[in-house]
Amino acid sequence: MVAPKTSMASAAAAAASASAIHPPLNSQKLLRRAVLNRAFAFAYACAILALFYHHVETLLRPSTAVHAVAALLLLLADVILAFMWSTSQSFRMYPTRNEEFPENLEKVVAGAGGLPAMDVFICTADPYKEPPMGVVNTALSVMAYKYPAEKLSVYISDDGGSELTLFAFMEAARFAGHWLPFCRERSLLERSPEAYFASNHCGGAEIDKIKMMYESMKVRVEQVVERGKVGEEFIDGDRERRALGKWTDDFTRQNHPAVIEVLLDNSRDRDLAGNVMPNLIYLSREKSKNVPHHFKAGALNALLRVSAVMTNAPIILTLDCDMCSNDPETPRRALCYLADPSTHQSQLGYVQFPQRYQGINEGDIYGGDFKRLFHINPAGMKNGPSYVGTGCFFRRRSLFGAPPAIVLPEIPELSPEHFPKGSIRSEETLALAQKVAGCKYEDNAITDWGHKVGFRYGSLVEDFNTGYMLQCEGWRSAFCHPERAAFLGDAPICLIDVVNQIKRWAVGLLEVGFSKFSPVTYGVRSMGLLMGLSYTHYAFWPMWSIPITIYAFLPQIALISGLSIFPKVSEPWFLLYIFLFLGAYAQDLADFILAGHNGTFRRWWNDQRMYLIRCLTSYMFGTIELALKSLGVAAHGFNVTSKILDDEQSKKYEQGLFEFGAVSPMFVVLALAAIINLVSLVQGLMVVVARRSDVDAVEGLVLQILLAGFGVVNGWPIYEAMFIRSDKGRMPTKGKWSWSGSQWWMQSMWKTCLQCGNRRNSSFISNSPKRAQSGTVESMLKPLCIMAHGFNVLSMVLDDKQSNKYE
């Protein structure tokens, strides 16, 4: 049901009047590099058109059939690269820098009493991958915000349905009574206890006392997690016994009733200094094996409904369980946009802070900062950034339909305009909260949740999909990027966790890209060209895997076979290729360094290396997984990224060593690409030395040699893990999973070609040296079979050496 559209003329007049009276809350400035970006985009686009002309010219006059196939594959790669480059320019046309003035906020909203109420949503799903103490630290850090406690409510969604998490928050509720006044009296910036005590602050009687209390709580929680259940000796009182007694033998992770526990109530509970404490509510929504639960999006919608019944604050902050607050002023910064009378309040839906991480090593070997995704691109999106799943302040109204017309939920108590009455602990309130946390709201046939209302379903990346659909409906957003990080999270420090997480993103992004609401069509019509292109760039991000895979294998295989597929050095087209490569990399480097926040050359180099690795692993396998799912061959699920830090992995990470310890098919492709680039580089250099007098022949191989050399330089961590290192983080070779797999693949291709040639007398298969020299399929595949066999033998030798060492 949709409410009628209201007039906005009076609101606009009031906003204009207010802006003339009140001091500014924020400012936005277009960066000077915008003009340079536009000029470079024009020049680069002309170069791309020239490249396509060269491709067409080559295809019209191929010297051999193999050259024609190679030219077609290179054309495919360059078309996709050109498409992705053109979409990326939408971020560079209007780069801006925003600034907030939180010191003016109370002058605009008439004091602290005028600040709006705020609900905080924190989601967790597995107490073993996301340790409860980490979630507790996140909750305590936001409960200690420099914000009126009576207007602050923190909701914990435990989608794992674990008594361990509930116990941890029972302990946290007691500790909060001591921690919150401690933070307030000392005006702390770091309000996560773990971060504060790890910062080596000077000791004192009071600090030692609060630290001892924290360590005691931590020991109790970790003991319970280690045991896997809450023993009777840990339960304090009948109230805790009743709450934890809900975990019966019939209570399972995927099949259980809703559990709601009010751990702190601001109408009753006071801290050690006698001050009001924020509300703290635990929720584990109802689960049934017969009803889809929609992963994190479903959990957030359950929080949205339960909070509407209990507090219904107009502002909502969503946080990942490991994203601790790093600045107690953060809500006030967000309100510099959400409460600004000079902005179009009827259209501003949310304020997004960038994700930033603690514990990243000096070189950021895994590109964990995602600087382009979280820092650079959002500042260039014309209507504001996309939602990235955490660190986002929503206007509750934005989750209930387009700005002009609200979509009314099933019952009036769920509406953003509803004003809750009575205590959050009253039987009536809890009964209704229990009801709206039920499974029936996941039934698409009877509700609009996940489609027209709330966080959106239909993709594994619910954050991207939600932000995209909100902006298609007409909502705008603001990017708040203060110098001091608003939130700090934990980045994965193991390569398998990194590539698996990004593979999940790849699947989810493609789900949006190929849906009926594709940004290419629906997005451009709804938001305009630039914003449509921005979301198109994200939605088809995994398509980078196609051109990168082609350029990682095709030129190198051709080089091993002595086949030239690029222009000679003496030809003008050679300079075109050099310009396109260096131009793209130079601009990327400039963007990276100008973005600040540890924007060093070393970090940029590691970031572009990880981009190549992601293309050959996460993006490729994510694309394949979605293709198989669409054919009904396979299905994907949601795997929680582990937040547990292993000491040995942490040590290697600090040393800048890649962690390859786990066996994964994604590493097969990575190892194969590294080997082929290495062999092709050696082969190319040998040809240059052997045929240095034949300048014409050598000139045609220069670009391929440079490309192979670039691959080898980027592949150093892989060679190190395969041939040099002996620790447990080296590339697994036991069972010859990588080399034997690649050998089988190459030999299968070789045999297929031979059989095809024998049956059809194919002109592509011949034992003639002349034919091999001219670039036949045989000459391109045979060296790979020999090479795979050689490396298979080498892997066995390495296995024996490794086994002897450990014996």
C-alpha positions in Angstrom: 0.0 0.0 0.0 1.4 3.4 -1.0 0.5 6.7 0.7 -0.2 9.7 -1.4 2.5 12.1 -2.6 2.9 15.3 -0.5 3.9 18.7 -1.6 7.6 19.7 -1.2 7.4 23.4 -1.9 7.0 24.4 1.8 9.8 22.1 2.8 12.1 23.7 0.2 11.2 27.2 1.4 11.9 26.2 5.0 15.2 24.7 4.0 16.2 27.9 2.2 15.2 30.0 5.2 17.0 27.7 7.7 20.2 27.8 5.6 20.3 31.6 5.8 19.9 31.6 9.6 22.0 28.6 10.8 25.7 28.0 10.4 26.8 25.4 7.8 26.9 21.8 8.8 28.8 20.5 5.8 30.5 21.6 2.5 31.2 20.0 -0.8 34.0 20.9 -3.2 34.7 19.7 -6.7 38.4 18.7 -7.0 40.6 20.4 -9.6 41.6 17.0 -11.0 38.1 16.7 -12.6 39.2 18.8 -15.6 42.4 16.6 -16.1 40.3 13.5 -15.8 38.0 14.6 -18.5 40.8 15.6 -20.9 42.6 12.3 -20.3 39.3 10.3 -20.8 38.9 11.9 -24.2 42.5 11.1 -25.3 42.3 7.6 -23.9 38.9 7.0 -25.7 40.5 8.0 -29.0 43.3 5.5 -28.4 40.8 2.8 -27.7 39.0 3.5 -31.0 42.4 3.3 -32.8 43.0 0.0 -31.1 39.7 -1.4 -32.4 40.6 -0.2 -35.9 43.8 -2.2 -35.6 41.9 -5.3 -34.5 39.5 -5.1 -37.4 42.4 -4.6 -39.8 44.2 -7.6 -38.4 41.0 -9.8 -38.6 40.4 -8.8 -42.2 43.9 -10.0 -43.2 45.0 -12.8 -40.9 48.3 -14.6 -41.9 47.1 -17.9 -40.5 44.0 -19.5 -38.9 45.8 -19.4 -35.6 46.5 -15.7 -35.9 42.8 -15.2 -36.7 41.8 -17.1 -33.5 44.3 -15.1 -31.4 43.1 -11.9 -32.9 39.5 -12.8 -32.0 40.4 -13.6 -28.4 42.4 -10.3 -28.1 39.4 -8.4 -29.5 37.1 -10.0 -27.0 39.5 -9.1 -24.2 39.9 -5.5 -25.4 36.1 -5.0 -25.9 35.5 -6.0 -22.2 38.4 -3.9 -21.0 37.0 -0.9 -23.0 33.6 -1.4 -21.5 34.9 -1.6 -18.0 37.1 1.4 -18.5 34.2 3.5 -19.9 32.1 2.7 -16.9 34.9 3.6 -14.5 35.0 7.1 -16.0 31.7 7.8 -14.2 33.7 8.0 -11.0 36.2 10.5 -12.4 33.9 13.1 -13.9 32.8 14.7 -10.6 35.3 13.8 -7.8 34.4 15.8 -4.7 35.7 16.3 -1.2 33.2 16.7 1.7 33.8 18.3 5.0 31.6 18.3 8.1 31.2 20.9 11.0 29.9 18.9 13.9 30.6 21.8 16.3 27.6 23.6 14.7 25.2 20.7 15.0 23.6 21.6 18.3 23.1 25.2 17.2 21.0 23.9 14.3 19.0 21.2 16.2 18.5 23.4 19.3 20.8 21.6 21.7 21.4 18.0 22.6 17.7 17.5 23.3 17.0 18.1 19.6 19.2 15.2 18.4 17.1 12.4 16.9 16.9 8.9 18.5 19.2 6.3 16.9 19.0 2.5 16.6 22.2 0.5 16.0 22.1 -2.9 14.2 25.0 -5.3 14.7 24.9 -8.6 12.9 26.8 -11.8 13.7 26.2 -15.3 12.5 28.7 -17.8 13.9 30.4 -17.7 17.4 33.3 -19.7 16.2 34.2 -17.7 13.1 33.1 -14.4 14.6 34.3 -14.6 18.3 31.7 -13.2 20.7 34.3 -11.0 22.4 34.9 -9.2 19.1 31.1 -8.5 18.7 31.0 -7.4 22.4 33.8 -4.9 21.7 31.9 -3.5 18.7 28.7 -3.1 20.8 30.5 -1.4 23.7 32.3 1.0 21.4 29.0 2.3 20.0 27.2 2.2 23.4 29.9 4.7 24.6 29.1 7.2 21.8 29.2 10.8 22.7 25.4 10.9 22.3 22.4 11.1 24.6 22.2 7.6 26.1 18.4 7.8 26.4 18.2 8.2 22.6 20.5 5.3 21.8 19.5 1.6 21.3 21.8 -1.2 20.3 20.4 -4.3 18.7 22.4 -7.5 18.3 21.2 -10.0 15.6 22.6 -13.5 16.3 21.8 -15.3 13.1 23.7 -18.3 14.4 21.1 -18.7 17.2 23.9 -19.4 19.8 23.5 -19.3 23.6 27.3 -18.5 23.6 26.6 -15.1 22.0 23.7 -14.3 24.4 25.9 -15.2 27.4 28.7 -12.9 26.1 26.2 -10.0 26.0 24.9 -10.7 29.4 28.4 -10.3 30.6 28.9 -7.2 28.5 25.7 -5.6 29.9 27.2 -5.8 33.4 30.7 -4.6 32.3 29.1 -1.6 30.4 28.0 -0.1 33.7 31.7 0.4 34.5 33.0 1.0 31.0 30.7 3.8 29.9 31.4 6.2 32.7 35.1 5.4 32.4 35.0 6.5 28.7 33.0 9.6 29.5 35.1 10.8 32.4 38.4 10.4 30.4 36.9 11.6 27.0 38.4 8.5 25.3 38.6 8.4 21.5 39.1 4.6 21.4 36.0 3.2 23.1 36.5 -0.4 22.2 38.0 -2.0 25.4 40.3 -4.3 23.4 41.7 -1.4 21.3 42.1 0.8 24.3 44.0 -1.7 26.5 46.2 -2.7 23.5 47.3 0.9 23.0 49.7 0.7 26.0 48.1 3.5 27.9 49.9 4.5 31.1 48.6 2.5 34.0 46.9 3.7 37.2 44.7 2.2 39.9 41.5 3.0 38.0 42.8 1.8 34.7 44.2 -1.4 36.2 40.9 -2.0 37.9 38.8 -1.7 34.7 41.3 -3.7 32.8 41.1 -6.5 35.3 37.3 -6.5 35.0 37.5 -6.7 31.3 40.0 -9.5 31.3 37.9 -11.4 33.8 34.9 -11.1 31.5 36.9 -12.1 28.5 38.2 -15.2 30.2 34.7 -16.3 31.2 33.3 -15.8 27.7 36.2 -17.6 26.0 35.9 -20.5 28.4 32.2 -20.9 27.6 33.0 -20.7 23.8 35.7 -23.3 24.2 33.3 -25.7 26.0 30.5 -25.0 23.5 27.8 -24.5 26.1 27.1 -22.3 29.2 27.7 -24.4 32.3 25.7 -23.9 35.5 28.7 -22.3 37.2 28.6 -19.4 34.7 24.9 -18.6 35.2 24.1 -15.7 37.6 20.5 -15.6 38.7 17.1 -16.9 37.7 16.7 -14.3 34.9 19.8 -15.6 33.1 18.8 -19.2 33.7 15.3 -18.6 32.1 16.9 -16.9 29.1 19.5 -19.6 28.5 17.0 -22.3 29.2 15.4 -21.6 25.7 18.2 -23.6 24.2 16.7 -27.1 24.4 17.5 -30.3 22.4 15.1 -29.2 19.7 16.7 -25.8 19.3 19.0 -25.9 16.2 20.8 -23.2 14.2 18.4 -23.6 11.3 15.2 -24.4 13.2 14.2 -22.5 16.3 11.7 -19.9 17.6 12.6 -16.3 17.9 14.6 -15.3 21.0 14.4 -11.7 22.2 16.2 -10.6 25.4 16.2 -7.0 26.7 19.6 -6.8 28.4 19.6 -3.1 29.2 16.6 -0.8 29.4 17.3 3.0 29.5 14.1 3.5 31.5 15.5 1.4 34.4 19.2 0.7 34.1 21.9 3.1 35.3 25.7 2.9 35.2 28.1 3.1 38.1 27.9 7.0 38.1 24.1 6.9 38.1 23.7 7.9 34.4 21.2 6.5 32.0 22.5 3.5 29.9 21.5 2.8 26.3 19.1 0.1 25.4 20.7 -3.3 24.6 18.6 -5.9 22.9 19.5 -9.4 21.8 17.6 -11.0 18.9 17.8 -14.4 17.3 15.0 -14.4 14.7 12.8 -17.4 14.1 14.3 -19.9 11.7 12.7 -22.8 9.8 14.2 -25.3 7.4 11.2 -24.8 5.1 11.5 -21.1 4.8 14.4 -19.2 3.1 16.1 -16.9 5.5 17.9 -14.6 3.0 21.2 -14.5 5.0 22.2 -11.0 6.3 19.5 -9.1 4.5 16.9 -11.2 6.3 18.6 -10.6 9.6 18.6 -6.9 9.0 14.9 -6.9 8.1 14.1 -8.8 11.3 16.0 -6.1 13.2 14.2 -3.4 11.3 10.8 -4.9 12.3 11.7 -5.6 16.0 13.2 -2.2 16.5 10.1 -0.5 14.9 8.0 -2.2 17.6 10.4 -1.3 20.5 12.0 2.0 19.8 11.5 3.0 16.1 14.3 5.6 16.0 14.3 7.7 12.8 18.1 7.0 12.3 19.6 3.6 11.9 23.3 2.6 11.9 24.2 -0.8 10.5 27.5 -2.3 11.5 29.4 -5.5 10.9 30.3 -7.4 14.0 34.0 -6.5 13.8 33.6 -2.8 12.9 34.4 -1.1 16.2 33.8 2.7 16.6 37.0 4.7 16.4 35.5 8.1 17.0 32.8 8.9 19.5 31.7 11.9 17.4 30.7 9.8 14.4 26.9 10.1 14.9 27.2 13.9 15.0 29.2 13.8 11.7 26.4 11.8 10.1 23.8 14.2 11.4 25.7 17.1 9.7 24.0 15.7 6.6 20.9 14.0 7.9 19.9 17.0 10.0 21.1 19.7 7.7 18.1 22.0 6.9 19.9 23.3 3.7 19.8 19.9 2.0 16.8 18.2 0.4 15.9 16.1 3.4 13.1 14.4 1.5 15.7 12.8 -0.8 18.8 12.1 1.4 18.4 8.4 2.3 21.7 7.5 4.0 25.3 8.6 4.9 28.0 6.2 4.2 31.4 6.1 5.9 34.3 4.3 4.3 35.4 0.9 5.6 38.9 1.1 7.1 40.9 -1.7 8.8 43.3 -2.1 11.6 46.1 -4.6 11.7 47.0 -4.3 8.0 50.7 -4.9 7.4 52.9 -2.2 6.0 52.7 -3.2 2.4 49.0 -4.4 2.5 50.0 -7.5 0.6 46.3 -8.6 0.1 45.0 -5.2 -0.9 42.8 -5.3 2.1 42.2 -1.6 2.2 40.2 -1.7 -1.0 41.1 1.9 -1.5 39.3 2.3 -4.9 36.1 0.6 -3.7 35.8 2.3 -0.3 37.7 5.6 -0.7 38.2 6.7 -4.3 35.1 5.7 -6.2 32.5 6.8 -3.6 33.8 10.3 -3.7 33.1 10.4 -7.5 29.5 9.1 -7.5 27.3 12.0 -8.6 24.3 11.1 -6.4 26.3 9.7 -3.5 28.0 6.4 -2.8 26.6 2.9 -2.7 25.8 1.2 0.6 28.7 -1.1 1.5 27.2 -3.1 4.3 28.6 -1.4 7.4 29.3 2.1 8.7 26.1 3.5 7.2 23.5 5.8 8.9 20.1 5.3 7.3 17.0 7.5 7.5 14.5 4.8 8.5 12.0 6.3 6.1 14.2 5.5 3.1 13.7 1.7 3.7 9.9 2.1 3.1 9.6 3.1 -0.5 10.5 6.1 -2.7 10.7 9.7 -1.4 7.3 10.8 -2.8 5.2 7.9 -1.5 5.7 5.7 1.5 5.1 1.9 1.2 3.0 1.0 4.2 3.9 -2.2 6.0 1.4 -4.9 7.1 0.7 -3.5 10.5 0.9 0.2 11.6 3.4 -0.7 14.3 6.0 -1.3 11.7 5.7 2.0 9.9 8.5 4.5 10.3 5.9 7.0 11.4 4.8 4.9 14.4 5.6 6.1 17.9 6.1 3.2 20.3 4.3 3.4 23.7 5.2 1.7 26.9 8.3 0.0 28.1 10.4 -2.2 25.8 10.2 -4.8 28.5 6.4 -4.8 28.7 4.6 -8.1 27.8 2.7 -6.5 25.0 5.8 -5.1 23.4 7.8 -8.3 23.7 4.8 -10.4 22.3 4.6 -8.2 19.2 8.4 -8.2 18.8 8.3 -12.0 18.9 5.6 -12.0 16.3 7.4 -9.7 13.8 10.6 -11.7 14.2 8.8 -14.7 12.7 9.4 -16.5 9.4 6.2 -15.4 7.8 7.7 -12.1 6.8 10.0 -13.9 4.5 7.1 -15.2 2.4 7.2 -13.1 -0.9 3.5 -14.0 -1.6 2.1 -12.1 1.4 4.7 -9.4 2.3 6.8 -6.7 0.5 9.8 -7.3 2.8 13.1 -7.6 0.8 11.5 -6.3 -2.4 9.7 -3.0 -1.8 10.4 -2.6 1.9 13.6 -3.0 4.0 16.9 -4.4 2.9 16.7 -6.1 -0.5 16.8 -9.8 -1.3 17.9 -11.4 -4.6 21.7 -11.2 -4.2 24.4 -12.4 -1.9 25.6 -8.7 -1.8 22.5 -7.4 0.0 24.4 -4.1 0.7 25.1 -3.3 -2.9 21.6 -4.4 -4.0 19.9 -2.3 -1.3 21.9 0.9 -2.0 21.3 0.4 -5.7 17.5 0.0 -5.4 17.2 2.9 -3.0 19.0 5.2 -5.5 16.9 3.9 -8.3 13.8 4.9 -6.3 15.1 8.5 -6.0 17.0 8.5 -2.8 20.4 10.2 -2.6 23.3 9.5 -0.3 26.3 11.4 1.2 29.9 10.3 1.6 31.5 11.1 5.0 35.2 10.5 5.0 36.8 12.2 8.0 40.6 12.2 8.6 40.2 10.0 11.7 38.6 6.6 10.8 35.0 6.4 12.1 35.2 2.6 12.3 38.0 0.1 12.2 37.5 -3.5 11.3 39.6 -6.6 10.8 40.7 -7.6 7.3 41.4 -11.2 6.3 45.1 -12.2 6.7 44.9 -15.5 4.8 44.7 -15.7 1.0 42.0 -18.4 0.9 39.8 -16.2 3.1 40.4 -13.2 0.8 39.6 -15.0 -2.4 36.6 -16.8 -1.0 35.1 -13.6 0.3 35.6 -11.8 -3.0 34.2 -14.8 -4.9 31.0 -14.4 -2.8 30.9 -10.7 -3.8 31.4 -11.7 -7.4 28.5 -14.0 -7.4 26.2 -11.4 -5.8 27.3 -8.6 -8.1 26.6 -10.6 -11.2 23.2 -11.6 -9.8 22.3 -7.9 -9.8 24.0 -7.3 -13.2 22.0 -10.0 -14.9 18.7 -9.4 -13.1 15.6 -7.6 -14.5 16.8 -4.5 -12.6 20.2 -4.5 -14.4 22.1 -1.2 -14.0 22.8 -1.2 -17.8 19.0 -0.7 -18.5 16.9 -0.1 -15.4 19.7 1.7 -13.6 20.5 4.2 -16.4 16.8 4.9 -16.9 16.2 5.5 -13.1 19.3 7.3 -12.1 20.7 8.9 -15.2 23.8 7.9 -17.3 26.6 8.6 -14.8 25.1 6.9 -11.8 23.9 4.0 -14.0 27.4 3.5 -15.3 28.8 3.6 -11.8 26.6 0.8 -10.7 27.2 -1.0 -14.0 30.9 -1.0 -13.2 30.3 -2.6 -9.9 27.7 -5.1 -11.1 30.0 -6.4 -13.9 33.2 -6.2 -11.9 33.8 -10.0 -12.1 33.9 -9.6 -15.9 37.5 -8.4 -15.5 38.4 -12.1 -15.2 37.8 -12.7 -19.0 40.4 -10.2 -20.4 42.9 -10.8 -17.6 42.7 -14.5 -18.1 43.2 -14.1 -21.9 46.2 -11.8 -21.4 47.6 -14.1 -18.7 47.7 -17.1 -21.0 47.3 -16.4 -24.7 50.4 -14.1 -25.5 52.6 -16.3 -23.3 51.5 -19.6 -25.0 52.1 -17.9 -28.4 55.5 -16.8 -27.2 56.5 -20.3 -26.2 55.5 -21.4 -29.7 57.4 -18.5 -31.4 54.2 -17.0 -32.6 54.0 -13.1 -32.8 50.5 -11.7 -32.1 51.3 -8.1 -31.3 52.7 -5.2 -33.4 56.5 -4.9 -33.9 58.5 -2.3 -32.2 59.0 -0.4 -35.4 55.3 -0.1 -36.1 53.2 2.8 -34.8 50.7 0.4 -33.2 53.4 -0.6 -30.7 53.3 2.9 -29.2 49.5 2.6 -29.0 49.8 -0.5 -26.8 52.4 1.1 -24.6 50.3 4.3 -24.2 47.1 2.3 -23.3 49.0 0.2 -20.7 51.1 2.9 -19.1 48.3 5.5 -19.3 45.8 3.3 -17.4 48.4 2.3 -14.8 49.7 5.9 -14.3 46.2 7.2 -13.7 45.4 4.4 -11.3 48.6 5.2 -9.4 47.8 8.9 -9.3 44.3 8.2 -7.9 45.7 5.8 -5.3 48.3 8.2 -4.0 46.1 11.3 -4.1 43.5 9.5 -2.0 45.9 9.7 0.9 45.5 7.3 3.9 48.7 5.3 3.4 48.6 5.8 -0.4 52.2 4.7 -1.0 53.7 3.2 -4.2 54.4 -0.1 -2.4 50.8 -0.4 -1.4 49.6 0.5 -4.9 51.8 -2.2 -6.4 50.5 -4.8 -4.1 47.0 -3.6 -4.7 47.3 -4.0 -8.5 48.9 -7.4 -8.0 45.9 -8.5 -5.9 43.6 -7.2 -8.6 45.3 -9.6 -11.0 45.1 -12.4 -8.5 41.4 -11.7 -7.9 40.7 -11.8 -11.6 42.3 -15.2 -12.0 40.7 -16.7 -8.9 37.6 -15.0 -7.3 36.1 -13.3 -10.3 36.7 -16.3 -12.6 35.3 -18.9 -10.2 32.4 -16.6 -9.2 31.4 -16.1 -12.8 31.6 -19.9 -13.4 29.6 -20.6 -10.2 26.8 -18.2 -11.2 26.7 -19.7 -14.7 26.4 -23.2 -13.3 23.7 -22.0 -10.9 21.7 -20.5 -13.7 21.8 -23.9 -15.5 20.7 -25.7 -12.4 24.0 -27.5 -12.0 25.1 -26.0 -8.7 24.0 -23.6 -6.0 25.9 -21.3 -3.7 25.5 -20.4 -0.1 26.7 -17.8 2.3 30.0 -18.5 4.0 30.9 -16.3 6.9 34.4 -14.9 6.7 36.5 -16.0 9.6 37.4 -13.2 12.1 39.7 -15.5 14.1 43.4 -14.5 14.0 45.8 -17.4 14.0 49.2 -16.6 15.6 51.3 -18.3 12.9 49.3 -16.7 10.1 49.6 -13.3 11.8 53.3 -13.7 12.0 53.7 -14.5 8.3 51.3 -11.7 7.4 53.4 -9.2 9.3 56.5 -10.5 7.4 54.7 -9.8 4.1 54.4 -13.5 3.2 51.4 -14.9 1.3 49.5 -17.7 3.1 48.7 -20.5 0.7 48.2 -23.2 3.3 44.7 -24.3 2.2 44.1 -26.4 -0.9 41.8 -24.7 -3.4 41.1 -25.2 -7.1 41.5 -21.4 -7.5 45.2 -21.8 -6.7 45.6 -24.3 -9.6 44.8 -21.5 -12.1 47.0 -19.1 -10.2 50.0 -21.5 -10.2 49.4 -22.4 -13.9 49.4 -18.7 -14.9 52.6 -18.1 -12.9 54.4 -21.1 -14.5 53.4 -20.3 -18.0 54.5 -16.6 -17.6 57.9 -17.8 -16.2 58.5 -20.3 -19.0 57.4 -18.0 -21.7 59.7 -15.2 -20.4 62.7 -17.6 -20.4 61.8 -18.9 -23.8 61.4 -15.3 -25.2 64.7 -14.2 -23.8 66.4 -17.3 -25.3 64.9 -16.5 -28.7 66.2 -12.9 -28.4 69.7 -14.1 -27.6 69.7 -16.9 -30.2 68.2 -14.7 -33.0 69.6 -11.3 -32.1 70.7 -10.8 -35.7 67.2 -11.3 -37.0 65.8 -8.0 -35.8 62.6 -8.4 -37.7 61.7 -11.6 -35.9 62.7 -10.4 -32.5 60.8 -7.1 -32.8 57.5 -9.0 -33.1 58.0 -10.7 -29.7 58.9 -7.7 -27.6 55.4 -6.9 -26.3 54.8 -10.5 -25.4 58.2 -10.7 -23.6 57.3 -7.5 -21.7 53.9 -8.9 -20.8 55.4 -12.2 -19.6 58.0 -10.2 -17.6 55.2 -8.2 -16.0 53.4 -11.4 -15.0 56.6 -12.9 -13.6 57.3 -9.8 -11.4 53.8 -9.9 -10.1 54.0 -13.6 -9.6 57.0 -13.5 -7.2 55.0 -14.4 -4.1 53.6 -17.5 -6.0 57.1 -18.7 -7.1 58.3 -18.1 -3.5 55.5 -20.2 -2.1 56.0 -23.0 -4.7 59.8 -23.4 -4.8 61.5 -21.5 -2.0 59.5 -21.5 1.2 59.2 -24.6 3.5 56.7 -23.4 6.1 53.1 -24.5 6.3 52.0 -21.4 4.3 53.7 -22.6 1.1 51.7 -23.6 -2.0 50.4 -27.1 -1.3 52.0 -29.8 -3.5 51.1 -32.9 -1.6 49.1 -35.1 -3.8 50.3 -33.1 -6.7 46.9 -31.3 -6.8 48.2 -28.4 -8.8 50.7 -29.8 -11.2 49.0 -33.1 -12.1 45.7 -31.2 -12.6 47.4 -28.8 -15.1 49.2 -31.6 -16.8 45.9 -33.6 -17.2 44.2 -30.5 -18.7 47.0 -29.8 -21.2 47.4 -33.4 -22.2 43.6 -33.7 -22.7 43.6 -30.7 -25.0 46.6 -32.2 -26.9 44.9 -35.6 -27.4 41.7 -34.0 -28.5 43.4 -32.0 -31.1 45.3 -35.0 -32.4 42.1 -37.1 -32.6 40.3 -34.2 -34.4 43.2 -34.0 -36.8 43.3 -37.8 -37.5 39.6 -37.9 -38.1 39.3 -34.8 -40.3 42.8 -34.5 -41.6 42.8 -31.0 -40.0 45.2 -28.5 -41.4 45.8 -27.3 -37.9 47.6 -30.6 -36.8 50.8 -31.4 -38.5 54.2 -32.7 -37.4 55.9 -30.5 -40.0 58.5 -28.2 -38.6 57.4 -25.6 -41.1 53.8 -25.8 -39.9 54.8 -25.7 -36.2 56.9 -22.6 -36.9 54.0 -20.9 -38.6 51.9 -21.1 -35.5 49.7 -24.2 -35.5 47.7 -25.5 -32.6 50.1 -28.3 -32.2 53.1 -26.0 -31.8 51.2 -24.0 -29.1 50.0 -27.0 -27.1 52.9 -29.5 -27.2 55.4 -27.3 -25.2 52.7 -27.0 -22.5 52.4 -30.7 -22.2 56.2 -31.1 -21.8 56.3 -28.2 -19.4 53.4 -29.6 -17.2 55.1 -33.0 -17.1 58.4 -31.4 -16.1 56.8 -29.4 -13.3 54.9 -32.5 -12.1 58.2 -34.2 -11.7 59.6 -31.1 -9.9 56.6 -31.1 -7.5 57.3 -34.8 -6.6 60.9 -33.9 -5.9 59.8 -30.9 -3.7 57.3 -33.2 -1.9 60.0 -35.7 -1.1 62.3 -32.9 0.0 59.6 -31.5 2.2 58.7 -34.8 3.7 62.3 -35.6 4.5 62.6 -32.3 6.2 59.7 -32.8 8.5 60.7 -36.4 9.2 
